[in-house]
Amino acid sequence: MGLGTLLFGWPLLPIYSVVKLGELLRDEVERELRDPAVVRRRLEEVEQARAAGRISEEEEARAVEEILQGMTGW
């Protein structure tokens, strides 16, 4: 790390930190959307809501479609 890098890089550290935080958040969201255990739990919650009568058949179909689309990225 040279003197120039130290002098000009120091003021940019907050920006680098925010970018790194954004990347970490993105990675965590992607992991959660594609984790089979999380997807299964969400599908079970939708199924339980339908069985309890809290949502209609159309709402169940729409929720399942959204969950599966989130998993595949489409």
PQR file with spaces between the fields and no chain letter, atoms N, CA, C, O and H, PARSE charges and radii, in Angstrom:
ATOM       1  N    MET     1       0.855   -1.161    0.000 -0.4000 1.5000
ATOM       2  CA   MET     1       0.000    0.000    0.000 -0.0000 2.0000
ATOM       3  C    MET     1       0.903    1.227    0.000  0.5500 1.7000
ATOM       4  O    MET     1       1.622    1.487    0.965 -0.5500 1.4000
ATOM       5  N    GLY     2       0.856    1.969   -1.090 -0.4000 1.5000
ATOM       6  CA   GLY     2       1.683    3.153   -1.199 -0.0000 2.0000
ATOM       7  C    GLY     2       1.041    4.357   -0.542  0.5500 1.7000
ATOM       8  O    GLY     2      -0.110    4.326   -0.107 -0.5500 1.4000
ATOM       9  H    GLY     2       0.272    1.757   -1.874  0.4000 1.0000
ATOM      10  N    LEU     3       1.824    5.416   -0.488 -0.4000 1.5000
ATOM      11  CA   LEU     3       1.335    6.650    0.128 -0.0000 2.0000
ATOM      12  C    LEU     3       0.147    7.212   -0.657  0.5500 1.7000
ATOM      13  O    LEU     3      -0.819    7.692   -0.064 -0.5500 1.4000
ATOM      14  H    LEU     3       2.759    5.442   -0.842  0.4000 1.0000
ATOM      15  N    GLY     4       0.217    7.152   -1.986 -0.4000 1.5000
ATOM      16  CA   GLY     4      -0.888    7.649   -2.813 -0.0000 2.0000
ATOM      17  C    GLY     4      -2.168    6.872   -2.581  0.5500 1.7000
ATOM      18  O    GLY     4      -3.252    7.446   -2.480 -0.5500 1.4000
ATOM      19  H    GLY     4       1.001    6.762   -2.468  0.4000 1.0000
ATOM      20  N    THR     5      -2.029    5.557   -2.497 -0.4000 1.5000
ATOM      21  CA   THR     5      -3.199    4.722   -2.240 -0.0000 2.0000
ATOM      22  C    THR     5      -3.784    5.033   -0.871  0.5500 1.7000
ATOM      23  O    THR     5      -5.002    5.087   -0.700 -0.5500 1.4000
ATOM      24  H    THR     5      -1.149    5.090   -2.579  0.4000 1.0000
ATOM      25  N    LEU     6      -2.917    5.233    0.083 -0.4000 1.5000
ATOM      26  CA   LEU     6      -3.374    5.550    1.434 -0.0000 2.0000
ATOM      27  C    LEU     6      -4.095    6.895    1.462  0.5500 1.7000
ATOM      28  O    LEU     6      -5.161    7.021    2.065 -0.5500 1.4000
ATOM      29  H    LEU     6      -1.927    5.189   -0.057  0.4000 1.0000
ATOM      30  N    LEU     7      -3.510    7.900    0.808 -0.4000 1.5000
ATOM      31  CA   LEU     7      -4.103    9.238    0.829 -0.0000 2.0000
ATOM      32  C    LEU     7      -5.417    9.304    0.057  0.5500 1.7000
ATOM      33  O    LEU     7      -6.381    9.913    0.519 -0.5500 1.4000
ATOM      34  H    LEU     7      -2.644    7.797    0.318  0.4000 1.0000
ATOM      35  N    PHE     8      -5.456    8.680   -1.111 -0.4000 1.5000
ATOM      36  CA   PHE     8      -6.655    8.780   -1.946 -0.0000 2.0000
ATOM      37  C    PHE     8      -7.664    7.663   -1.672  0.5500 1.7000
ATOM      38  O    PHE     8      -8.849    7.810   -1.969 -0.5500 1.4000
ATOM      39  H    PHE     8      -4.673    8.185   -1.487  0.4000 1.0000
ATOM      40  N    GLY     9      -7.205    6.570   -1.118 -0.4000 1.5000
ATOM      41  CA   GLY     9      -8.102    5.458   -0.833 -0.0000 2.0000
ATOM      42  C    GLY     9      -8.871    5.613    0.462  0.5500 1.7000
ATOM      43  O    GLY     9      -9.998    5.134    0.580 -0.5500 1.4000
ATOM      44  H    GLY     9      -6.242    6.450   -0.877  0.4000 1.0000
ATOM      45  N    TRP    10      -8.268    6.280    1.434 -0.4000 1.5000
ATOM      46  CA   TRP    10      -8.900    6.448    2.736 -0.0000 2.0000
ATOM      47  C    TRP    10     -10.285    7.100    2.657  0.5500 1.7000
ATOM      48  O    TRP    10     -11.216    6.610    3.295 -0.5500 1.4000
ATOM      49  H    TRP    10      -7.352    6.670    1.338  0.4000 1.0000
ATOM      50  N    PRO    11     -10.450    8.183    1.899 -0.5600 1.5000
ATOM      51  CA   PRO    11     -11.789    8.794    1.831  0.2800 2.0000
ATOM      52  C    PRO    11     -12.830    7.903    1.146  0.5500 1.7000
ATOM      53  O    PRO    11     -14.031    8.102    1.329 -0.5500 1.4000
ATOM      54  N    LEU    12     -12.381    6.932    0.367 -0.4000 1.5000
ATOM      55  CA   LEU    12     -13.322    6.069   -0.346 -0.0000 2.0000
ATOM      56  C    LEU    12     -13.728    4.823    0.444  0.5500 1.7000
ATOM      57  O    LEU    12     -14.589    4.066   -0.005 -0.5500 1.4000
ATOM      58  H    LEU    12     -11.406    6.770    0.218  0.4000 1.0000
ATOM      59  N    LEU    13     -13.129    4.602    1.594 -0.4000 1.5000
ATOM      60  CA   LEU    13     -13.443    3.410    2.382 -0.0000 2.0000
ATOM      61  C    LEU    13     -14.930    3.289    2.735  0.5500 1.7000
ATOM      62  O    LEU    13     -15.466    2.183    2.673 -0.5500 1.4000
ATOM      63  H    LEU    13     -12.429    5.217    1.959  0.4000 1.0000
ATOM      64  N    PRO    14     -15.618    4.371    3.100 -0.5600 1.5000
ATOM      65  CA   PRO    14     -17.058    4.217    3.370  0.2800 2.0000
ATOM      66  C    PRO    14     -17.832    3.717    2.147  0.5500 1.7000
ATOM      67  O    PRO    14     -18.771    2.932    2.283 -0.5500 1.4000
ATOM      68  N    ILE    15     -17.440    4.167    0.965 -0.4000 1.5000
ATOM      69  CA   ILE    15     -18.113    3.718   -0.257 -0.0000 2.0000
ATOM      70  C    ILE    15     -17.850    2.234   -0.479  0.5500 1.7000
ATOM      71  O    ILE    15     -18.770    1.479   -0.794 -0.5500 1.4000
ATOM      72  H    ILE    15     -16.678    4.804    0.854  0.4000 1.0000
ATOM      73  N    TYR    16     -16.600    1.814   -0.315 -0.4000 1.5000
ATOM      74  CA   TYR    16     -16.272    0.401   -0.465 -0.0000 2.0000
ATOM      75  C    TYR    16     -17.044   -0.444    0.540  0.5500 1.7000
ATOM      76  O    TYR    16     -17.504   -1.540    0.219 -0.5500 1.4000
ATOM      77  H    TYR    16     -15.852    2.427   -0.059  0.4000 1.0000
ATOM      78  N    SER    17     -17.184    0.070    1.752 -0.4000 1.5000
ATOM      79  CA   SER    17     -17.910   -0.665    2.792 -0.0000 2.0000
ATOM      80  C    SER    17     -19.381   -0.824    2.437  0.5500 1.7000
ATOM      81  O    SER    17     -19.951   -1.897    2.635 -0.5500 1.4000
ATOM      82  H    SER    17     -16.811    0.960    2.013  0.4000 1.0000
ATOM      83  N    VAL    18     -19.999    0.223    1.918 -0.4000 1.5000
ATOM      84  CA   VAL    18     -21.407    0.155    1.529 -0.0000 2.0000
ATOM      85  C    VAL    18     -21.587   -0.821    0.373  0.5500 1.7000
ATOM      86  O    VAL    18     -22.549   -1.589    0.353 -0.5500 1.4000
ATOM      87  H    VAL    18     -19.536    1.095    1.757  0.4000 1.0000
ATOM      88  N    VAL    19     -20.675   -0.796   -0.583 -0.4000 1.5000
ATOM      89  CA   VAL    19     -20.748   -1.724   -1.713 -0.0000 2.0000
ATOM      90  C    VAL    19     -20.616   -3.161   -1.218  0.5500 1.7000
ATOM      91  O    VAL    19     -21.371   -4.035   -1.644 -0.5500 1.4000
ATOM      92  H    VAL    19     -19.894   -0.171   -0.567  0.4000 1.0000
ATOM      93  N    LYS    20     -19.672   -3.407   -0.331 -0.4000 1.5000
ATOM      94  CA   LYS    20     -19.473   -4.753    0.210 -0.0000 2.0000
ATOM      95  C    LYS    20     -20.707   -5.211    0.986  0.5500 1.7000
ATOM      96  O    LYS    20     -21.114   -6.368    0.878 -0.5500 1.4000
ATOM      97  H    LYS    20     -19.059   -2.697    0.015  0.4000 1.0000
ATOM      98  N    LEU    21     -21.299   -4.314    1.763 -0.4000 1.5000
ATOM      99  CA   LEU    21     -22.511   -4.645    2.500 -0.0000 2.0000
ATOM     100  C    LEU    21     -23.642   -5.007    1.535  0.5500 1.7000
ATOM     101  O    LEU    21     -24.372   -5.971    1.765 -0.5500 1.4000
ATOM     102  H    LEU    21     -20.969   -3.375    1.851  0.4000 1.0000
ATOM     103  N    GLY    22     -23.782   -4.243    0.470 -0.4000 1.5000
ATOM     104  CA   GLY    22     -24.790   -4.542   -0.544 -0.0000 2.0000
ATOM     105  C    GLY    22     -24.577   -5.909   -1.173  0.5500 1.7000
ATOM     106  O    GLY    22     -25.536   -6.646   -1.403 -0.5500 1.4000
ATOM     107  H    GLY    22     -23.188   -3.460    0.284  0.4000 1.0000
ATOM     108  N    GLU    23     -23.330   -6.247   -1.452 -0.4000 1.5000
ATOM     109  CA   GLU    23     -23.026   -7.558   -2.022 -0.0000 2.0000
ATOM     110  C    GLU    23     -23.371   -8.677   -1.047  0.5500 1.7000
ATOM     111  O    GLU    23     -23.906   -9.711   -1.447 -0.5500 1.4000
ATOM     112  H    GLU    23     -22.551   -5.648   -1.266  0.4000 1.0000
ATOM     113  N    LEU    24     -23.066   -8.473    0.229 -0.4000 1.5000
ATOM     114  CA   LEU    24     -23.394   -9.484    1.236 -0.0000 2.0000
ATOM     115  C    LEU    24     -24.907   -9.673    1.363  0.5500 1.7000
ATOM     116  O    LEU    24     -25.389  -10.801    1.474 -0.5500 1.4000
ATOM     117  H    LEU    24     -22.632   -7.633    0.554  0.4000 1.0000
ATOM     118  N    LEU    25     -25.651   -8.567    1.346 -0.4000 1.5000
ATOM     119  CA   LEU    25     -27.110   -8.657    1.416 -0.0000 2.0000
ATOM     120  C    LEU    25     -27.680   -9.379    0.202  0.5500 1.7000
ATOM     121  O    LEU    25     -28.572  -10.216    0.333 -0.5500 1.4000
ATOM     122  H    LEU    25     -25.260   -7.652    1.255  0.4000 1.0000
ATOM     123  N    ARG    26     -27.162   -9.052   -0.980 -0.4000 1.5000
ATOM     124  CA   ARG    26     -27.618   -9.704   -2.207 -0.0000 2.0000
ATOM     125  C    ARG    26     -27.371  -11.214   -2.137  0.5500 1.7000
ATOM     126  O    ARG    26     -28.246  -12.010   -2.477 -0.5500 1.4000
ATOM     127  H    ARG    26     -26.437   -8.371   -1.086  0.4000 1.0000
ATOM     128  N    ASP    27     -26.180  -11.593   -1.697 -0.4000 1.5000
ATOM     129  CA   ASP    27     -25.841  -13.013   -1.601 -0.0000 2.0000
ATOM     130  C    ASP    27     -26.745  -13.739   -0.614  0.5500 1.7000
ATOM     131  O    ASP    27     -27.159  -14.869   -0.869 -0.5500 1.4000
ATOM     132  H    ASP    27     -25.469  -10.946   -1.421  0.4000 1.0000
ATOM     133  N    GLU    28     -27.055  -13.099    0.511 -0.4000 1.5000
ATOM     134  CA   GLU    28     -27.922  -13.716    1.514 -0.0000 2.0000
ATOM     135  C    GLU    28     -29.344  -13.876    0.984  0.5500 1.7000
ATOM     136  O    GLU    28     -29.981  -14.904    1.215 -0.5500 1.4000
ATOM     137  H    GLU    28     -26.718  -12.180    0.718  0.4000 1.0000
ATOM     138  N    VAL    29     -29.840  -12.874    0.280 -0.4000 1.5000
ATOM     139  CA   VAL    29     -31.187  -12.960   -0.301 -0.0000 2.0000
ATOM     140  C    VAL    29     -31.235  -14.071   -1.337  0.5500 1.7000
ATOM     141  O    VAL    29     -32.182  -14.858   -1.352 -0.5500 1.4000
ATOM     142  H    VAL    29     -29.323  -12.039    0.092  0.4000 1.0000
ATOM     143  N    GLU    30     -30.239  -14.148   -2.199 -0.4000 1.5000
ATOM     144  CA   GLU    30     -30.206  -15.207   -3.207 -0.0000 2.0000
ATOM     145  C    GLU    30     -30.134  -16.582   -2.556  0.5500 1.7000
ATOM     146  O    GLU    30     -30.795  -17.518   -3.006 -0.5500 1.4000
ATOM     147  H    GLU    30     -29.470  -13.509   -2.187  0.4000 1.0000
ATOM     148  N    ARG    31     -29.336  -16.709   -1.499 -0.4000 1.5000
ATOM     149  CA   ARG    31     -29.227  -17.989   -0.811 -0.0000 2.0000
ATOM     150  C    ARG    31     -30.570  -18.387   -0.211  0.5500 1.7000
ATOM     151  O    ARG    31     -30.985  -19.542   -0.304 -0.5500 1.4000
ATOM     152  H    ARG    31     -28.800  -15.949   -1.133  0.4000 1.0000
ATOM     153  N    GLU    32     -31.242  -17.423    0.401 -0.4000 1.5000
ATOM     154  CA   GLU    32     -32.520  -17.726    1.036 -0.0000 2.0000
ATOM     155  C    GLU    32     -33.594  -18.061    0.004  0.5500 1.7000
ATOM     156  O    GLU    32     -34.430  -18.931    0.250 -0.5500 1.4000
ATOM     157  H    GLU    32     -30.905  -16.484    0.477  0.4000 1.0000
ATOM     158  N    LEU    33     -33.588  -17.395   -1.130 -0.4000 1.5000
ATOM     159  CA   LEU    33     -34.586  -17.671   -2.156 -0.0000 2.0000
ATOM     160  C    LEU    33     -34.404  -19.050   -2.774  0.5500 1.7000
ATOM     161  O    LEU    33     -35.374  -19.671   -3.209 -0.5500 1.4000
ATOM     162  H    LEU    33     -32.910  -16.689   -1.330  0.4000 1.0000
ATOM     163  N    ARG    34     -33.173  -19.526   -2.812 -0.4000 1.5000
ATOM     164  CA   ARG    34     -32.890  -20.786   -3.488 -0.0000 2.0000
ATOM     165  C    ARG    34     -32.635  -21.958   -2.540  0.5500 1.7000
ATOM     166  O    ARG    34     -32.438  -23.084   -2.998 -0.5500 1.4000
ATOM     167  H    ARG    34     -32.385  -19.022   -2.459  0.4000 1.0000
ATOM     168  N    ASP    35     -32.635  -21.716   -1.242 -0.4000 1.5000
ATOM     169  CA   ASP    35     -32.400  -22.780   -0.267 -0.0000 2.0000
ATOM     170  C    ASP    35     -33.625  -23.699   -0.234  0.5500 1.7000
ATOM     171  O    ASP    35     -34.727  -23.246    0.077 -0.5500 1.4000
ATOM     172  H    ASP    35     -32.795  -20.802   -0.870  0.4000 1.0000
ATOM     173  N    PRO    36     -33.444  -24.981   -0.552 -0.5600 1.5000
ATOM     174  CA   PRO    36     -34.596  -25.892   -0.602  0.2800 2.0000
ATOM     175  C    PRO    36     -35.373  -25.967    0.715  0.5500 1.7000
ATOM     176  O    PRO    36     -36.598  -26.090    0.693 -0.5500 1.4000
ATOM     177  N    ALA    37     -34.699  -25.897    1.843 -0.4000 1.5000
ATOM     178  CA   ALA    37     -35.397  -25.964    3.132 -0.0000 2.0000
ATOM     179  C    ALA    37     -36.300  -24.746    3.325  0.5500 1.7000
ATOM     180  O    ALA    37     -37.422  -24.876    3.814 -0.5500 1.4000
ATOM     181  H    ALA    37     -33.704  -25.797    1.862  0.4000 1.0000
ATOM     182  N    VAL    38     -35.820  -23.578    2.948 -0.4000 1.5000
ATOM     183  CA   VAL    38     -36.617  -22.352    3.076 -0.0000 2.0000
ATOM     184  C    VAL    38     -37.810  -22.401    2.129  0.5500 1.7000
ATOM     185  O    VAL    38     -38.924  -22.037    2.505 -0.5500 1.4000
ATOM     186  H    VAL    38     -34.909  -23.472    2.550  0.4000 1.0000
ATOM     187  N    VAL    39     -37.573  -22.848    0.902 -0.4000 1.5000
ATOM     188  CA   VAL    39     -38.654  -22.942   -0.086 -0.0000 2.0000
ATOM     189  C    VAL    39     -39.710  -23.932    0.394  0.5500 1.7000
ATOM     190  O    VAL    39     -40.907  -23.659    0.305 -0.5500 1.4000
ATOM     191  H    VAL    39     -36.668  -23.144    0.596  0.4000 1.0000
ATOM     192  N    ARG    40     -39.273  -25.071    0.897 -0.4000 1.5000
ATOM     193  CA   ARG    40     -40.219  -26.078    1.387 -0.0000 2.0000
ATOM     194  C    ARG    40     -41.049  -25.511    2.536  0.5500 1.7000
ATOM     195  O    ARG    40     -42.261  -25.720    2.587 -0.5500 1.4000
ATOM     196  H    ARG    40     -38.301  -25.293    0.969  0.4000 1.0000
ATOM     197  N    ARG    41     -40.402  -24.790    3.463 -0.4000 1.5000
ATOM     198  CA   ARG    41     -41.127  -24.210    4.594 -0.0000 2.0000
ATOM     199  C    ARG    41     -42.176  -23.207    4.110  0.5500 1.7000
ATOM     200  O    ARG    41     -43.303  -23.190    4.604 -0.5500 1.4000
ATOM     201  H    ARG    41     -39.417  -24.620    3.421  0.4000 1.0000
ATOM     202  N    ARG    42     -41.798  -22.378    3.147 -0.4000 1.5000
ATOM     203  CA   ARG    42     -42.752  -21.388    2.627 -0.0000 2.0000
ATOM     204  C    ARG    42     -43.927  -22.072    1.931  0.5500 1.7000
ATOM     205  O    ARG    42     -45.072  -21.645    2.077 -0.5500 1.4000
ATOM     206  H    ARG    42     -40.882  -22.392    2.745  0.4000 1.0000
ATOM     207  N    LEU    43     -43.642  -23.140    1.170 -0.4000 1.5000
ATOM     208  CA   LEU    43     -44.719  -23.879    0.509 -0.0000 2.0000
ATOM     209  C    LEU    43     -45.640  -24.536    1.538  0.5500 1.7000
ATOM     210  O    LEU    43     -46.857  -24.561    1.354 -0.5500 1.4000
ATOM     211  H    LEU    43     -42.712  -23.488    1.052  0.4000 1.0000
ATOM     212  N    GLU    44     -45.069  -25.063    2.611 -0.4000 1.5000
ATOM     213  CA   GLU    44     -45.882  -25.665    3.668 -0.0000 2.0000
ATOM     214  C    GLU    44     -46.750  -24.620    4.364  0.5500 1.7000
ATOM     215  O    GLU    44     -47.892  -24.901    4.725 -0.5500 1.4000
ATOM     216  H    GLU    44     -44.081  -25.043    2.760  0.4000 1.0000
ATOM     217  N    GLU    45     -46.210  -23.413    4.552 -0.4000 1.5000
ATOM     218  CA   GLU    45     -46.994  -22.338    5.166 -0.0000 2.0000
ATOM     219  C    GLU    45     -48.188  -21.977    4.292  0.5500 1.7000
ATOM     220  O    GLU    45     -49.286  -21.744    4.797 -0.5500 1.4000
ATOM     221  H    GLU    45     -45.282  -23.184    4.258  0.4000 1.0000
ATOM     222  N    VAL    46     -47.971  -21.933    2.980 -0.4000 1.5000
ATOM     223  CA   VAL    46     -49.070  -21.633    2.056 -0.0000 2.0000
ATOM     224  C    VAL    46     -50.110  -22.749    2.111  0.5500 1.7000
ATOM     225  O    VAL    46     -51.312  -22.484    2.145 -0.5500 1.4000
ATOM     226  H    VAL    46     -47.079  -22.123    2.569  0.4000 1.0000
ATOM     227  N    GLU    47     -49.646  -23.986    2.122 -0.4000 1.5000
ATOM     228  CA   GLU    47     -50.560  -25.129    2.189 -0.0000 2.0000
ATOM     229  C    GLU    47     -51.377  -25.102    3.484  0.5500 1.7000
ATOM     230  O    GLU    47     -52.578  -25.373    3.464 -0.5500 1.4000
ATOM     231  H    GLU    47     -48.670  -24.201    2.095  0.4000 1.0000
ATOM     232  N    GLN    48     -50.741  -24.782    4.593 -0.4000 1.5000
ATOM     233  CA   GLN    48     -51.449  -24.706    5.876 -0.0000 2.0000
ATOM     234  C    GLN    48     -52.464  -23.568    5.878  0.5500 1.7000
ATOM     235  O    GLN    48     -53.560  -23.711    6.420 -0.5500 1.4000
ATOM     236  H    GLN    48     -49.765  -24.562    4.609  0.4000 1.0000
ATOM     237  N    ALA    49     -52.103  -22.448    5.278 -0.4000 1.5000
ATOM     238  CA   ALA    49     -53.035  -21.318    5.202 -0.0000 2.0000
ATOM     239  C    ALA    49     -54.258  -21.696    4.378  0.5500 1.7000
ATOM     240  O    ALA    49     -55.379  -21.317    4.716 -0.5500 1.4000
ATOM     241  H    ALA    49     -51.213  -22.331    4.838  0.4000 1.0000
ATOM     242  N    ARG    50     -54.047  -22.436    3.305 -0.4000 1.5000
ATOM     243  CA   ARG    50     -55.171  -22.880    2.469 -0.0000 2.0000
ATOM     244  C    ARG    50     -56.043  -23.867    3.239  0.5500 1.7000
ATOM     245  O    ARG    50     -57.270  -23.784    3.194 -0.5500 1.4000
ATOM     246  H    ARG    50     -53.136  -22.744    3.030  0.4000 1.0000
ATOM     247  N    ALA    51     -55.408  -24.800    3.944 -0.4000 1.5000
ATOM     248  CA   ALA    51     -56.167  -25.797    4.708 -0.0000 2.0000
ATOM     249  C    ALA    51     -56.974  -25.141    5.826  0.5500 1.7000
ATOM     250  O    ALA    51     -58.060  -25.611    6.166 -0.5500 1.4000
ATOM     251  H    ALA    51     -54.410  -24.867    3.981  0.4000 1.0000
ATOM     252  N    ALA    52     -56.453  -24.066    6.394 -0.4000 1.5000
ATOM     253  CA   ALA    52     -57.155  -23.360    7.468 -0.0000 2.0000
ATOM     254  C    ALA    52     -58.203  -22.394    6.933  0.5500 1.7000
ATOM     255  O    ALA    52     -58.972  -21.820    7.704 -0.5500 1.4000
ATOM     256  H    ALA    52     -55.571  -23.685    6.118  0.4000 1.0000
ATOM     257  N    GLY    53     -58.236  -22.212    5.616 -0.4000 1.5000
ATOM     258  CA   GLY    53     -59.224  -21.329    5.013 -0.0000 2.0000
ATOM     259  C    GLY    53     -58.856  -19.858    5.045  0.5500 1.7000
ATOM     260  O    GLY    53     -59.704  -19.002    4.795 -0.5500 1.4000
ATOM     261  H    GLY    53     -57.612  -22.678    4.990  0.4000 1.0000
ATOM     262  N    ARG    54     -57.605  -19.556    5.347 -0.4000 1.5000
ATOM     263  CA   ARG    54     -57.173  -18.154    5.397 -0.0000 2.0000
ATOM     264  C    ARG    54     -56.949  -17.567    4.007  0.5500 1.7000
ATOM     265  O    ARG    54     -56.998  -16.350    3.830 -0.5500 1.4000
ATOM     266  H    ARG    54     -56.917  -20.252    5.549  0.4000 1.0000
ATOM     267  N    ILE    55     -56.703  -18.428    3.021 -0.4000 1.5000
ATOM     268  CA   ILE    55     -56.514  -17.953    1.650 -0.0000 2.0000
ATOM     269  C    ILE    55     -57.342  -18.819    0.709  0.5500 1.7000
ATOM     270  O    ILE    55     -57.676  -19.961    1.028 -0.5500 1.4000
ATOM     271  H    ILE    55     -56.663  -19.417    3.165  0.4000 1.0000
ATOM     272  N    SER    56     -57.665  -18.264   -0.443 -0.4000 1.5000
ATOM     273  CA   SER    56     -58.458  -18.999   -1.427 -0.0000 2.0000
ATOM     274  C    SER    56     -57.555  -19.885   -2.278  0.5500 1.7000
ATOM     275  O    SER    56     -56.329  -19.827   -2.180 -0.5500 1.4000
ATOM     276  H    SER    56     -57.394  -17.337   -0.702  0.4000 1.0000
ATOM     277  N    GLU    57     -58.180  -20.696   -3.107 -0.4000 1.5000
ATOM     278  CA   GLU    57     -57.423  -21.574   -4.001 -0.0000 2.0000
ATOM     279  C    GLU    57     -56.595  -20.759   -4.993  0.5500 1.7000
ATOM     280  O    GLU    57     -55.463  -21.124   -5.312 -0.5500 1.4000
ATOM     281  H    GLU    57     -59.176  -20.743   -3.187  0.4000 1.0000
ATOM     282  N    GLU    58     -57.161  -19.656   -5.479 -0.4000 1.5000
ATOM     283  CA   GLU    58     -56.438  -18.792   -6.415 -0.0000 2.0000
ATOM     284  C    GLU    58     -55.232  -18.139   -5.743  0.5500 1.7000
ATOM     285  O    GLU    58     -54.154  -18.044   -6.330 -0.5500 1.4000
ATOM     286  H    GLU    58     -58.081  -19.359   -5.220  0.4000 1.0000
ATOM     287  N    GLU    59     -55.432  -17.692   -4.503 -0.4000 1.5000
ATOM     288  CA   GLU    59     -54.326  -17.085   -3.759 -0.0000 2.0000
ATOM     289  C    GLU    59     -53.229  -18.110   -3.484  0.5500 1.7000
ATOM     290  O    GLU    59     -52.042  -17.786   -3.523 -0.5500 1.4000
ATOM     291  H    GLU    59     -56.308  -17.769   -4.026  0.4000 1.0000
ATOM     292  N    GLU    60     -53.633  -19.341   -3.209 -0.4000 1.5000
ATOM     293  CA   GLU    60     -52.649  -20.404   -2.993 -0.0000 2.0000
ATOM     294  C    GLU    60     -51.839  -20.640   -4.264  0.5500 1.7000
ATOM     295  O    GLU    60     -50.613  -20.736   -4.215 -0.5500 1.4000
ATOM     296  H    GLU    60     -54.598  -19.604   -3.178  0.4000 1.0000
ATOM     297  N    ALA    61     -52.524  -20.734   -5.397 -0.4000 1.5000
ATOM     298  CA   ALA    61     -51.828  -20.969   -6.667 -0.0000 2.0000
ATOM     299  C    ALA    61     -50.870  -19.828   -6.975  0.5500 1.7000
ATOM     300  O    ALA    61     -49.746  -20.055   -7.423 -0.5500 1.4000
ATOM     301  H    ALA    61     -53.521  -20.656   -5.437  0.4000 1.0000
ATOM     302  N    ARG    62     -51.318  -18.600   -6.734 -0.4000 1.5000
ATOM     303  CA   ARG    62     -50.467  -17.439   -6.993 -0.0000 2.0000
ATOM     304  C    ARG    62     -49.248  -17.439   -6.063  0.5500 1.7000
ATOM     305  O    ARG    62     -48.136  -17.149   -6.503 -0.5500 1.4000
ATOM     306  H    ARG    62     -52.231  -18.415   -6.370  0.4000 1.0000
ATOM     307  N    ALA    63     -49.452  -17.760   -4.788 -0.4000 1.5000
ATOM     308  CA   ALA    63     -48.343  -17.786   -3.827 -0.0000 2.0000
ATOM     309  C    ALA    63     -47.335  -18.873   -4.185  0.5500 1.7000
ATOM     310  O    ALA    63     -46.127  -18.646   -4.119 -0.5500 1.4000
ATOM     311  H    ALA    63     -50.356  -17.996   -4.430  0.4000 1.0000
ATOM     312  N    VAL    64     -47.825  -20.048   -4.563 -0.4000 1.5000
ATOM     313  CA   VAL    64     -46.921  -21.138   -4.955 -0.0000 2.0000
ATOM     314  C    VAL    64     -46.128  -20.727   -6.188  0.5500 1.7000
ATOM     315  O    VAL    64     -44.923  -20.966   -6.263 -0.5500 1.4000
ATOM     316  H    VAL    64     -48.807  -20.232   -4.616  0.4000 1.0000
ATOM     317  N    GLU    65     -46.795  -20.117   -7.140 -0.4000 1.5000
ATOM     318  CA   GLU    65     -46.111  -19.669   -8.363 -0.0000 2.0000
ATOM     319  C    GLU    65     -45.023  -18.648   -8.035  0.5500 1.7000
ATOM     320  O    GLU    65     -43.924  -18.720   -8.584 -0.5500 1.4000
ATOM     321  H    GLU    65     -47.774  -19.923   -7.079  0.4000 1.0000
ATOM     322  N    GLU    66     -45.315  -17.706   -7.151 -0.4000 1.5000
ATOM     323  CA   GLU    66     -44.321  -16.695   -6.764 -0.0000 2.0000
ATOM     324  C    GLU    66     -43.125  -17.329   -6.063  0.5500 1.7000
ATOM     325  O    GLU    66     -41.982  -16.945   -6.310 -0.5500 1.4000
ATOM     326  H    GLU    66     -46.208  -17.647   -6.704  0.4000 1.0000
ATOM     327  N    ILE    67     -43.385  -18.293   -5.192 -0.4000 1.5000
ATOM     328  CA   ILE    67     -42.293  -18.969   -4.482 -0.0000 2.0000
ATOM     329  C    ILE    67     -41.404  -19.708   -5.472  0.5500 1.7000
ATOM     330  O    ILE    67     -40.178  -19.618   -5.407 -0.5500 1.4000
ATOM     331  H    ILE    67     -44.314  -18.605   -4.991  0.4000 1.0000
ATOM     332  N    LEU    68     -42.031  -20.438   -6.388 -0.4000 1.5000
ATOM     333  CA   LEU    68     -41.247  -21.205   -7.362 -0.0000 2.0000
ATOM     334  C    LEU    68     -40.510  -20.292   -8.336  0.5500 1.7000
ATOM     335  O    LEU    68     -39.390  -20.601   -8.741 -0.5500 1.4000
ATOM     336  H    LEU    68     -43.027  -20.511   -6.441  0.4000 1.0000
ATOM     337  N    GLN    69     -41.119  -19.180   -8.715 -0.4000 1.5000
ATOM     338  CA   GLN    69     -40.428  -18.228   -9.585 -0.0000 2.0000
ATOM     339  C    GLN    69     -39.227  -17.626   -8.873  0.5500 1.7000
ATOM     340  O    GLN    69     -38.179  -17.427   -9.487 -0.5500 1.4000
ATOM     341  H    GLN    69     -42.030  -18.929   -8.386  0.4000 1.0000
ATOM     342  N    GLY    70     -39.367  -17.336   -7.596 -0.4000 1.5000
ATOM     343  CA   GLY    70     -38.241  -16.811   -6.835 -0.0000 2.0000
ATOM     344  C    GLY    70     -37.100  -17.803   -6.753  0.5500 1.7000
ATOM     345  O    GLY    70     -35.929  -17.423   -6.759 -0.5500 1.4000
ATOM     346  H    GLY    70     -40.218  -17.497   -7.097  0.4000 1.0000
ATOM     347  N    MET    71     -37.447  -19.074   -6.678 -0.4000 1.5000
ATOM     348  CA   MET    71     -36.416  -20.114   -6.592 -0.0000 2.0000
ATOM     349  C    MET    71     -35.656  -20.255   -7.904  0.5500 1.7000
ATOM     350  O    MET    71     -34.441  -20.452   -7.907 -0.5500 1.4000
ATOM     351  H    MET    71     -38.398  -19.382   -6.673  0.4000 1.0000
ATOM     352  N    THR    72     -36.379  -20.153   -9.022 -0.4000 1.5000
ATOM     353  CA   THR    72     -35.736  -20.338  -10.322 -0.0000 2.0000
ATOM     354  C    THR    72     -35.177  -19.040  -10.882  0.5500 1.7000
ATOM     355  O    THR    72     -34.362  -19.063  -11.803 -0.5500 1.4000
ATOM     356  H    THR    72     -37.367  -19.993   -9.019  0.4000 1.0000
ATOM     357  N    GLY    73     -35.604  -17.917  -10.339 -0.4000 1.5000
ATOM     358  CA   GLY    73     -35.102  -16.631  -10.816 -0.0000 2.0000
ATOM     359  C    GLY    73     -35.827  -16.091  -12.029  0.5500 1.7000
ATOM     360  O    GLY    73     -35.359  -15.143  -12.659 -0.5500 1.4000
ATOM     361  H    GLY    73     -36.266  -17.899   -9.590  0.4000 1.0000
ATOM     362  N    TRP    74     -36.968  -16.681  -12.369 -0.4000 1.5000
ATOM     363  CA   TRP    74     -37.722  -16.203  -13.534 -0.0000 2.0000
ATOM     364  C    TRP    74     -38.726  -15.214  -13.106  0.5500 1.7000
ATOM     365  O    TRP    74     -39.468  -14.688  -13.936 -0.5500 1.4000
ATOM     366  H    TRP    74     -37.348  -17.451  -11.858  0.4000 1.0000
